[in-house]
Amino acid sequence: MIEPKADLLKAATAQATSVREHVEAILDSGVFPDDLVGQQAFRDRVVDYAEMIVADGVREAAAVALKRGAQA
């Protein structure tokens, strides 16, 4: 699969040194709609799950997301 925005994403994250910085750089790169990335709750949730994926793996993050969704 070819990512058409690969160069943009690589450039946006070139200086990122943490998961949070990577996520913030991607969210600020113009790939996502401004209305979405303008919501701090959305940004915080994306960072939360990205950090969880890195620390605990995709399966754990998915389990947590499902549990949170069931509680909502």
The first five atom37 places (N, CA, C, CB, O) and aatype in JSON, in Angstrom:
{
  "aatype": [12, 9, 6, 14, 11, 0, 3, 10, 10, 11, 0, 0, 16, 0, 5, 0, 16, 15, 19, 1, 6, 8, 19, 6, 0, 9, 10, 3, 15, 7, 19, 13, 14, 3, 3, 10, 19, 7, 5, 5, 0, 13, 1, 3, 1, 19, 19, 3, 18, 0, 6, 12, 9, 19, 0, 3, 7, 19, 1, 6, 0, 0, 0, 19, 0, 10, 11, 1, 7, 0, 5, 0],
  "atom_mask": [
    [1, 1, 1, 1, 1],
    [1, 1, 1, 1, 1],
    [1, 1, 1, 1, 1],
    [1, 1, 1, 1, 1],
    [1, 1, 1, 1, 1],
    [1, 1, 1, 1, 1],
    [1, 1, 1, 1, 1],
    [1, 1, 1, 1, 1],
    [1, 1, 1, 1, 1],
    [1, 1, 1, 1, 1],
    [1, 1, 1, 1, 1],
    [1, 1, 1, 1, 1],
    [1, 1, 1, 1, 1],
    [1, 1, 1, 1, 1],
    [1, 1, 1, 1, 1],
    [1, 1, 1, 1, 1],
    [1, 1, 1, 1, 1],
    [1, 1, 1, 1, 1],
    [1, 1, 1, 1, 1],
    [1, 1, 1, 1, 1],
    [1, 1, 1, 1, 1],
    [1, 1, 1, 1, 1],
    [1, 1, 1, 1, 1],
    [1, 1, 1, 1, 1],
    [1, 1, 1, 1, 1],
    [1, 1, 1, 1, 1],
    [1, 1, 1, 1, 1],
    [1, 1, 1, 1, 1],
    [1, 1, 1, 1, 1],
    [1, 1, 1, 0, 1],
    [1, 1, 1, 1, 1],
    [1, 1, 1, 1, 1],
    [1, 1, 1, 1, 1],
    [1, 1, 1, 1, 1],
    [1, 1, 1, 1, 1],
    [1, 1, 1, 1, 1],
    [1, 1, 1, 1, 1],
    [1, 1, 1, 0, 1],
    [1, 1, 1, 1, 1],
    [1, 1, 1, 1, 1],
    [1, 1, 1, 1, 1],
    [1, 1, 1, 1, 1],
    [1, 1, 1, 1, 1],
    [1, 1, 1, 1, 1],
    [1, 1, 1, 1, 1],
    [1, 1, 1, 1, 1],
    [1, 1, 1, 1, 1],
    [1, 1, 1, 1, 1],
    [1, 1, 1, 1, 1],
    [1, 1, 1, 1, 1],
    [1, 1, 1, 1, 1],
    [1, 1, 1, 1, 1],
    [1, 1, 1, 1, 1],
    [1, 1, 1, 1, 1],
    [1, 1, 1, 1, 1],
    [1, 1, 1, 1, 1],
    [1, 1, 1, 0, 1],
    [1, 1, 1, 1, 1],
    [1, 1, 1, 1, 1],
    [1, 1, 1, 1, 1],
    [1, 1, 1, 1, 1],
    [1, 1, 1, 1, 1],
    [1, 1, 1, 1, 1],
    [1, 1, 1, 1, 1],
    [1, 1, 1, 1, 1],
    [1, 1, 1, 1, 1],
    [1, 1, 1, 1, 1],
    [1, 1, 1, 1, 1],
    [1, 1, 1, 0, 1],
    [1, 1, 1, 1, 1],
    [1, 1, 1, 1, 1],
    [1, 1, 1, 1, 1]
  ],
  "atom_positions": [
    [[0.83, -1.16, 0.0], [0.0, 0.0, 0.0], [0.89, 1.24, 0.0], [-0.95, -0.01, 1.21], [1.89, 1.29, 0.71]],
    [[0.53, 2.21, -0.77], [1.28, 3.46, -0.85], [0.51, 4.55, -0.12], [1.56, 3.86, -2.33], [-0.67, 4.78, -0.4]],
    [[1.17, 5.22, 0.8], [0.56, 6.33, 1.53], [0.82, 7.61, 0.75], [1.12, 6.44, 2.99], [1.97, 8.04, 0.66]],
    [[-0.22, 8.23, 0.19], [0.0, 9.43, -0.62], [0.53, 10.62, 0.17], [-1.28, 9.81, -1.28], [1.1, 11.54, -0.42]],
    [[0.37, 10.63, 1.45], [0.84, 11.75, 2.29], [2.11, 11.38, 3.06], [-0.27, 12.17, 3.27], [2.46, 12.05, 4.03]],
    [[2.79, 10.33, 2.64], [3.97, 9.85, 3.37], [5.03, 10.93, 3.54], [4.57, 8.65, 2.64], [5.57, 11.09, 4.64]],
    [[5.35, 11.65, 2.49], [6.38, 12.69, 2.59], [5.96, 13.79, 3.55], [6.67, 13.28, 1.21], [6.78, 14.28, 4.34]],
    [[4.7, 14.19, 3.49], [4.18, 15.22, 4.38], [4.27, 14.76, 5.84], [2.72, 15.57, 4.01], [4.7, 15.51, 6.72]],
    [[3.87, 13.51, 6.1], [3.89, 12.98, 7.46], [5.32, 12.81, 7.98], [3.16, 11.63, 7.52], [5.6, 13.08, 9.15]],
    [[6.22, 12.37, 7.12], [7.63, 12.24, 7.53], [8.21, 13.6, 7.9], [8.46, 11.6, 6.4], [8.91, 13.73, 8.9]],
    [[7.92, 14.6, 7.08], [8.43, 15.94, 7.36], [7.82, 16.5, 8.63], [8.15, 16.88, 6.17], [8.51, 17.14, 9.43]],
    [[6.52, 16.27, 8.82], [5.82, 16.81, 9.99], [6.35, 16.22, 11.29], [4.32, 16.54, 9.88], [6.38, 16.9, 12.32]],
    [[6.76, 14.97, 11.25], [7.19, 14.28, 12.48], [8.71, 14.19, 12.63], [6.62, 12.9, 12.51], [9.2, 13.55, 13.56]],
    [[9.44, 14.82, 11.75], [10.9, 14.69, 11.75], [11.55, 15.08, 13.07], [11.47, 15.53, 10.65], [12.56, 14.49, 13.47]],
    [[11.0, 16.06, 13.75], [11.6, 16.53, 15.0], [10.94, 15.93, 16.24], [11.52, 18.03, 15.07], [11.36, 16.22, 17.36]],
    [[9.92, 15.12, 16.07], [9.2, 14.53, 17.2], [10.06, 13.51, 17.92], [7.88, 13.89, 16.74], [10.72, 12.68, 17.28]],
    [[10.05, 13.57, 19.26], [10.86, 12.64, 20.04], [10.03, 11.8, 21.0], [11.92, 13.4, 20.82], [10.57, 10.94, 21.7]],
    [[8.73, 12.04, 21.04], [7.86, 11.25, 21.92], [6.58, 10.91, 21.16], [7.53, 12.03, 23.25], [6.3, 11.48, 20.11]],
    [[5.83, 9.99, 21.7], [4.56, 9.62, 21.08], [3.66, 10.85, 20.99], [3.86, 8.49, 21.87], [3.06, 11.1, 19.95]],
    [[3.56, 11.61, 22.08], [2.71, 12.81, 22.08], [3.15, 13.77, 20.97], [2.77, 13.51, 23.46], [2.3, 14.3, 20.25]],
    [[4.45, 14.0, 20.83], [4.93, 14.92, 19.8], [4.61, 14.4, 18.4], [6.43, 15.13, 19.94], [4.26, 15.19, 17.51]],
    [[4.72, 13.09, 18.19], [4.36, 12.51, 16.9], [2.88, 12.74, 16.6], [4.69, 11.01, 16.87], [2.53, 13.19, 15.51]],
    [[2.04, 12.42, 17.56], [0.6, 12.59, 17.35], [0.25, 14.05, 17.1], [-0.19, 12.07, 18.57], [-0.49, 14.36, 16.16]],
    [[0.78, 14.94, 17.92], [0.49, 16.37, 17.75], [0.95, 16.85, 16.37], [1.17, 17.19, 18.86], [0.25, 17.62, 15.72]],
    [[2.13, 16.41, 15.94], [2.64, 16.83, 14.63], [1.75, 16.33, 13.51], [4.08, 16.31, 14.43], [1.49, 17.06, 12.55]],
    [[1.28, 15.1, 13.61], [0.4, 14.56, 12.58], [-0.94, 15.31, 12.58], [0.17, 13.04, 12.8], [-1.47, 15.65, 11.53]],
    [[-1.48, 15.55, 13.77], [-2.75, 16.27, 13.86], [-2.63, 17.69, 13.33], [-3.25, 16.29, 15.3], [-3.6, 18.24, 12.8]],
    [[-1.48, 18.29, 13.46], [-1.26, 19.66, 12.99], [-0.79, 19.74, 11.54], [-0.25, 20.34, 13.89], [-0.57, 20.84, 11.02]],
    [[-0.64, 18.61, 10.88], [-0.08, 18.58, 9.52], [-1.08, 18.94, 8.43], [0.48, 17.22, 9.24], [-0.69, 19.14, 7.27]],
    [[-2.35, 19.04, 8.76], [-3.36, 19.34, 7.76], [-4.01, 18.12, 7.15], [0.0, 0.0, 0.0], [-4.83, 18.25, 6.24]],
    [[-3.67, 16.94, 7.63], [-4.25, 15.71, 7.1], [-5.7, 15.54, 7.54], [-3.42, 14.5, 7.54], [-6.53, 15.04, 6.79]],
    [[-6.01, 15.96, 8.76], [-7.35, 15.82, 9.31], [-8.09, 17.16, 9.29], [-7.29, 15.28, 10.75], [-7.45, 18.21, 9.28]],
    [[-9.42, 17.12, 9.26], [-10.2, 18.37, 9.24], [-9.94, 19.23, 10.48], [-11.69, 18.05, 9.13], [-9.78, 18.71, 11.58]],
    [[-9.9, 20.53, 10.27], [-9.67, 21.47, 11.37], [-10.71, 21.34, 12.48], [-9.68, 22.9, 10.85], [-10.38, 21.45, 13.66]],
    [[-11.97, 21.08, 12.1], [-13.02, 20.93, 13.11], [-12.72, 19.78, 14.06], [-14.37, 20.71, 12.44], [-13.03, 19.85, 15.25]],
    [[-12.11, 18.73, 13.54], [-11.78, 17.57, 14.36], [-10.56, 17.83, 15.24], [-11.54, 16.35, 13.48], [-10.61, 17.61, 16.45]],
    [[-9.47, 18.29, 14.63], [-8.25, 18.49, 15.4], [-8.33, 19.71, 16.32], [-7.07, 18.64, 14.47], [-7.47, 19.9, 17.19]],
    [[-9.35, 20.52, 16.13], [-9.55, 21.66, 17.01], [-10.19, 21.28, 18.34], [0.0, 0.0, 0.0], [-10.3, 22.11, 19.24]],
    [[-10.6, 20.04, 18.46], [-11.23, 19.57, 19.7], [-10.16, 18.94, 20.59], [-12.36, 18.54, 19.39], [-9.61, 17.89, 20.27]],
    [[-9.88, 19.58, 21.71], [-8.83, 19.1, 22.6], [-9.13, 17.7, 23.13], [-8.66, 20.06, 23.77], [-8.21, 16.9, 23.31]],
    [[-10.39, 17.4, 23.38], [-10.75, 16.06, 23.87], [-10.35, 14.98, 22.85], [-12.28, 15.98, 24.16], [-9.88, 13.91, 23.22]],
    [[-10.56, 15.28, 21.56], [-10.16, 14.34, 20.51], [-8.65, 14.16, 20.5], [-10.64, 14.83, 19.13], [-8.15, 13.03, 20.46]],
    [[-7.93, 15.26, 20.55], [-6.46, 15.21, 20.55], [-5.94, 14.4, 21.73], [-5.87, 16.64, 20.58], [-5.06, 13.55, 21.58]],
    [[-6.5, 14.67, 22.9], [-6.06, 13.96, 24.11], [-6.34, 12.46, 23.99], [-6.77, 14.52, 25.35], [-5.52, 11.64, 24.4]],
    [[-7.5, 12.11, 23.43], [-7.86, 10.7, 23.29], [-6.91, 9.99, 22.32], [-9.31, 10.55, 22.81], [-6.48, 8.87, 22.57]],
    [[-6.6, 10.66, 21.2], [-5.68, 10.05, 20.23], [-4.31, 9.83, 20.86], [-5.55, 10.94, 18.98], [-3.71, 8.77, 20.68]],
    [[-3.81, 10.82, 21.59], [-2.52, 10.67, 22.27], [-2.59, 9.52, 23.28], [-2.12, 11.99, 22.99], [-1.68, 8.7, 23.35]],
    [[-3.66, 9.47, 24.04], [-3.84, 8.43, 25.05], [-3.75, 7.04, 24.43], [-5.19, 8.6, 25.76], [-3.02, 6.18, 24.92]],
    [[-4.49, 6.82, 23.34], [-4.46, 5.5, 22.7], [-3.13, 5.22, 22.0], [-5.6, 5.39, 21.7], [-2.66, 4.09, 22.03]],
    [[-2.53, 6.21, 21.4], [-1.23, 5.99, 20.76], [-0.18, 5.6, 21.79], [-0.78, 7.26, 20.0], [0.61, 4.69, 21.57]],
    [[-0.17, 6.3, 22.93], [0.78, 5.95, 23.99], [0.49, 4.55, 24.53], [0.71, 6.98, 25.14], [1.42, 3.8, 24.85]],
    [[-0.78, 4.2, 24.64], [-1.16, 2.87, 25.12], [-0.7, 1.79, 24.13], [-2.68, 2.79, 25.33], [-0.22, 0.73, 24.55]],
    [[-0.85, 2.05, 22.85], [-0.42, 1.08, 21.83], [1.08, 0.85, 21.94], [-0.79, 1.57, 20.42], [1.54, -0.29, 21.89]],
    [[1.84, 1.91, 22.08], [3.3, 1.79, 22.17], [3.7, 1.04, 23.44], [3.97, 3.18, 22.14], [4.58, 0.18, 23.4]],
    [[3.06, 1.37, 24.56], [3.44, 0.78, 25.84], [2.91, -0.64, 26.04], [2.96, 1.64, 26.97], [3.61, -1.51, 26.55]],
    [[1.66, -0.87, 25.62], [0.99, -2.12, 25.98], [0.54, -2.97, 24.8], [-0.19, -1.82, 26.82], [0.12, -4.12, 24.99]],
    [[0.62, -2.44, 23.6], [0.23, -3.19, 22.42], [-1.17, -2.86, 21.94], [0.0, 0.0, 0.0], [-1.99, -2.31, 22.68]],
    [[-1.43, -3.22, 20.7], [-2.7, -2.92, 20.06], [-3.85, -3.66, 20.73], [-2.64, -3.28, 18.57], [-4.92, -3.09, 20.92]],
    [[-3.65, -4.9, 21.09], [-4.74, -5.68, 21.7], [-5.21, -5.06, 23.01], [-4.3, -7.12, 21.95], [-6.41, -4.97, 23.27]],
    [[-4.27, -4.63, 23.83], [-4.64, -4.01, 25.1], [-5.36, -2.69, 24.87], [-3.39, -3.78, 25.97], [-6.36, -2.4, 25.53]],
    [[-4.86, -1.9, 23.94], [-5.51, -0.62, 23.64], [-6.93, -0.85, 23.11], [-4.68, 0.19, 22.62], [-7.85, -0.12, 23.47]],
    [[-7.1, -1.85, 22.27], [-8.43, -2.16, 21.74], [-9.36, -2.63, 22.86], [-8.35, -3.24, 20.65], [-10.53, -2.24, 22.89]],
    [[-8.86, -3.44, 23.76], [-9.67, -3.91, 24.89], [-10.11, -2.74, 25.77], [-8.89, -4.93, 25.73], [-11.26, -2.68, 26.2]],
    [[-9.2, -1.82, 26.03], [-9.54, -0.63, 26.83], [-10.58, 0.21, 26.1], [-8.27, 0.21, 27.13], [-11.53, 0.69, 26.72]],
    [[-10.4, 0.4, 24.8], [-11.36, 1.2, 24.02], [-12.75, 0.56, 24.05], [-10.87, 1.35, 22.56], [-13.75, 1.26, 24.2]],
    [[-12.8, -0.75, 23.91], [-14.09, -1.44, 23.96], [-14.74, -1.31, 25.33], [-13.92, -2.92, 23.6], [-15.94, -1.09, 25.45]],
    [[-13.93, -1.44, 26.36], [-14.45, -1.3, 27.72], [-14.97, 0.12, 27.96], [-13.37, -1.65, 28.75], [-16.05, 0.3, 28.52]],
    [[-14.22, 1.11, 27.53], [-14.65, 2.51, 27.68], [-15.93, 2.76, 26.9], [-13.54, 3.49, 27.21], [-16.83, 3.46, 27.38]],
    [[-16.01, 2.2, 25.71], [-17.21, 2.38, 24.9], [-18.43, 1.76, 25.53], [0.0, 0.0, 0.0], [-19.53, 2.31, 25.44]],
    [[-18.27, 0.62, 26.17], [-19.39, -0.04, 26.83], [-19.86, 0.73, 28.05], [-19.0, -1.45, 27.24], [-21.02, 0.62, 28.45]],
    [[-18.97, 1.51, 28.64], [-19.31, 2.28, 29.83], [-19.94, 3.62, 29.49], [-18.07, 2.5, 30.67], [-20.53, 4.27, 30.35]],
    [[-19.82, 4.03, 28.23], [-20.33, 5.36, 27.83], [-21.83, 5.37, 27.68], [-19.7, 5.8, 26.51], [-22.41, 6.4, 27.35]]
  ]
}
